[in-house]
Amino acid sequence: MTIPSRTLPNGDEMPQVGAGTWDIGGETVKESVRAALDAGYTHVDTAEGYKNEAEIGDVLAEYDREELFLTSKVLPSNLHYESVLESCEASLDRLGTDYLDLYLIHWPNPTISLRETMQALERLHEEGKVRNVGVSNFSKYQLMFALKVADVPIAVNQVEFHPWLYQEDLLQYCEDNDVVLTAAAPLARTEVLEDPVVRDVAEEYDRTPAQVVLRWQVQKGVVTIPKSSTPEHIRSNFEVSDWELDADDVARIDDIDTEKRVYMIDVDDETYGIPR
């Protein structure tokens, strides 16, 4: 099965469906990532704050690294210049690789100069340790500022995005500035799967509610990283490339009037060391 991809500024192809790994660790994350890779996924998303990079690295060692697209993130508490470099080296060591396809600022931290952080990311990019850099949980205004201070293309902004949080304005801004939007919590931590419109469309297409939501994201050019520890769900979530939603059904999902965040975008100091 061929999953569509988005071309990043440096020419790399980022698969539009990846394996999310938030909040799973130990043998569970190993089994999850292995099931995903065996199902055909080539994109894995993790972060230093998820505390599962070493386990993921054990699994990646069994596969061809050059065939994979690997994303990790640096915690907002580690955004000083030297801390970024140290965090990246530690992530590379745990993951058992000498480069990341994408390295993201996990959360903005207003107490640390974004310019300083970007300079560290630029160095990692120049050294070949990071092929693409990006941000996560950045608002339109924060992304606008990041684009102004960065000397290396910001390839991605990973934010909460699903039918209950359709950030259309941010998506358009990303598209206008050659930034790929990645949907974090793409299924709203499974809550959106109970939405009556989603369920109605799923029944119409004889698909699961999760497949409908993921296909909706893919058709909008969004990269999506659903997380599951169930092999059946992992395989099912990958089946979004050989069919499509018609325009009317895309519009029905666009127009869902429920609005709900499943994680907070405004983090206080106490939260800076805690990943979503």
C-alpha positions in Angstrom: 0.0 0.0 0.0 1.4 3.4 -1.0 0.8 6.2 1.4 0.8 9.7 0.0 3.6 12.0 1.2 4.3 15.7 1.5 7.5 17.2 0.0 9.5 19.1 2.5 11.6 22.2 1.6 14.8 20.2 1.2 13.1 17.7 -1.1 12.6 14.9 1.5 9.3 13.1 1.3 7.3 12.9 4.6 4.7 10.1 4.6 1.3 11.5 5.4 0.5 8.7 7.9 2.9 7.9 10.6 3.0 5.9 13.8 2.4 8.0 16.9 4.0 6.8 20.2 2.8 9.3 22.8 2.1 7.7 26.2 3.2 4.2 25.4 6.5 2.7 26.5 8.3 -0.6 27.4 7.3 -3.7 25.5 4.0 -2.0 24.5 5.7 0.6 22.4 8.1 -2.0 20.9 5.1 -4.1 19.9 3.3 -1.1 18.5 6.2 0.2 16.4 7.0 -3.3 15.1 3.3 -3.8 14.2 3.3 -0.5 12.3 6.5 -1.1 10.4 5.3 -4.6 9.5 2.0 -3.2 8.2 3.9 -0.8 5.9 4.3 2.4 7.9 7.7 4.1 7.2 7.1 7.1 9.5 7.6 7.0 13.3 7.0 10.0 15.6 8.5 10.2 19.1 10.1 12.7 21.5 12.6 12.8 24.3 9.8 13.6 26.7 7.9 10.4 25.7 10.7 8.4 27.4 10.4 5.6 24.8 13.2 6.4 22.4 15.5 3.6 23.6 12.7 1.0 23.1 11.9 2.4 19.7 15.6 2.3 18.8 15.7 -1.4 19.6 12.9 -2.0 17.1 14.3 0.3 14.4 17.6 -1.7 14.5 15.7 -4.6 12.9 14.7 -2.5 9.8 16.4 -0.5 7.1 16.9 2.9 8.6 17.2 4.6 5.1 13.6 3.5 4.3 12.2 5.2 7.4 11.2 8.8 8.3 12.0 9.4 12.0 10.8 12.4 14.0 11.8 13.4 17.5 11.3 16.5 19.6 13.3 18.5 22.2 11.5 19.5 25.4 10.8 23.2 26.1 13.0 23.0 29.2 16.0 22.2 26.9 15.8 25.0 24.4 19.0 26.8 25.3 21.7 26.4 22.6 23.9 23.8 24.3 20.9 22.0 25.7 19.4 21.5 22.3 22.6 20.0 21.0 22.9 17.7 24.0 19.2 16.7 23.8 19.6 15.8 20.1 22.8 13.8 20.7 21.0 11.9 23.5 18.0 11.2 21.3 20.2 10.0 18.5 22.0 7.7 20.9 18.8 6.2 22.3 17.3 5.7 18.9 20.5 4.1 17.5 20.8 6.4 14.5 23.2 9.1 13.4 20.5 11.4 12.0 16.8 12.4 12.4 14.6 13.1 9.4 12.8 15.8 11.5 13.5 17.4 14.8 10.9 19.6 16.4 10.7 22.1 19.3 8.1 20.3 21.3 6.5 23.4 22.9 7.3 27.1 22.7 9.0 28.5 25.7 8.8 32.2 26.1 11.5 32.3 28.7 14.2 31.2 26.2 15.2 33.1 23.1 13.7 31.4 20.0 16.5 32.8 18.0 19.0 30.9 20.2 17.1 27.7 19.8 16.9 28.1 16.1 20.6 28.7 15.9 21.2 25.3 17.6 18.8 23.6 15.2 20.6 25.2 12.3 23.9 23.8 13.5 22.4 20.3 13.8 21.1 20.7 10.3 24.5 21.9 8.9 26.2 18.9 10.6 23.7 16.5 9.0 22.3 15.2 12.4 18.9 16.7 11.5 17.7 16.7 7.9 14.7 19.0 8.6 13.7 21.2 11.5 10.3 22.3 12.7 8.1 23.3 15.6 5.2 21.8 17.6 2.3 23.4 19.3 3.0 26.8 17.8 0.2 29.2 17.1 0.0 31.2 13.9 1.7 34.2 15.6 4.4 32.0 17.1 5.0 30.3 13.8 5.1 33.7 12.1 7.9 34.8 14.5 9.8 31.6 14.1 9.8 31.9 10.3 11.3 35.4 10.7 14.2 34.4 12.9 15.1 31.1 11.3 17.9 30.8 8.8 16.9 27.2 8.0 13.4 26.3 6.6 10.8 25.4 9.1 9.4 22.3 7.5 6.6 21.3 9.9 4.3 22.6 12.6 2.8 19.7 14.7 -0.4 20.8 16.4 -3.6 19.4 17.7 -5.9 19.0 14.7 -9.0 17.0 14.2 -12.7 17.5 13.3 -13.4 19.0 16.8 -10.4 21.4 16.4 -10.3 22.2 12.7 -7.6 24.9 12.7 -8.4 26.1 9.2 -6.7 29.5 9.5 -3.5 27.9 10.8 -3.6 25.3 8.1 -3.9 27.9 5.4 -1.0 29.9 6.9 1.2 26.8 6.9 0.3 26.1 3.3 1.0 29.7 2.3 4.5 29.5 3.9 5.5 26.0 2.7 5.1 24.5 6.2 3.6 21.1 6.5 1.0 20.8 9.3 1.1 17.5 11.2 -2.0 16.5 13.2 -1.2 15.6 16.8 -3.9 13.8 18.7 -5.5 13.3 15.2 -8.4 11.3 16.6 -8.9 13.6 19.7 -7.7 10.7 21.9 -10.5 8.6 20.3 -13.2 11.1 21.5 -14.1 12.3 18.0 -14.8 8.7 16.9 -18.2 9.0 18.6 -19.2 12.1 16.7 -22.5 11.5 14.9 -21.3 13.1 11.6 -18.1 11.0 11.6 -20.1 7.8 12.4 -22.6 8.6 9.7 -19.9 9.2 7.1 -18.1 6.0 8.2 -21.3 3.9 7.7 -21.8 5.5 4.3 -18.3 4.4 3.1 -18.3 1.1 5.1 -15.1 2.4 6.9 -14.2 2.8 10.5 -14.7 6.3 12.1 -10.9 6.4 12.6 -10.3 5.8 8.9 -12.8 8.6 8.0 -11.0 11.1 10.2 -7.6 10.1 9.0 -8.7 10.3 5.4 -10.2 13.7 5.9 -6.8 14.9 7.2 -4.9 13.3 4.4 -7.1 15.0 1.8 -6.3 18.3 3.4 -2.6 17.7 2.9 -2.1 17.2 6.6 0.3 14.6 8.0 -1.3 12.5 10.6 0.2 10.3 13.4 -2.5 8.2 15.0 -1.3 6.2 18.1 -2.5 2.7 18.9 -1.1 -0.2 20.8 -3.5 -2.6 19.1 -2.1 -4.3 15.9 -5.6 -4.5 14.3 -6.2 -0.7 14.8 -2.6 0.1 13.6 -3.2 -1.8 10.4 -6.7 -0.4 10.0 -5.5 3.2 10.5 -3.0 2.7 7.6 -5.8 1.9 5.1 -6.5 5.4 3.9 -4.8 5.6 0.5 -7.0 3.5 -1.9 -10.3 5.5 -1.4 -11.4 9.1 -0.8 -14.2 11.2 0.6 -16.2 13.2 -1.8 -16.3 16.9 -1.5 -19.7 17.0 0.2 -18.6 14.6 2.9 -15.4 16.6 3.5 -17.5 19.7 3.9 -19.8 17.9 6.4 -16.9 17.1 8.6 -15.5 20.6 8.1 -18.8 21.9 9.4 -19.0 19.9 12.6 -19.8 22.5 15.3 -18.3 20.7 18.3 -15.1 22.5 19.4 -12.9 20.8 21.9 -9.2 20.6 22.7 -7.9 17.3 24.2 -4.7 18.8 25.4 -3.7 22.3 26.4 -1.6 24.6 24.1 -0.8 27.1 26.9 1.7 25.5 29.2 2.9 27.0 32.4 6.4 26.6 33.9 5.3 23.5 35.9 4.4 21.8 32.7 7.5 22.6 30.7 9.2 19.3 31.6 6.1 17.2 30.8 5.3 16.2 27.2 1.9 15.9 25.8 
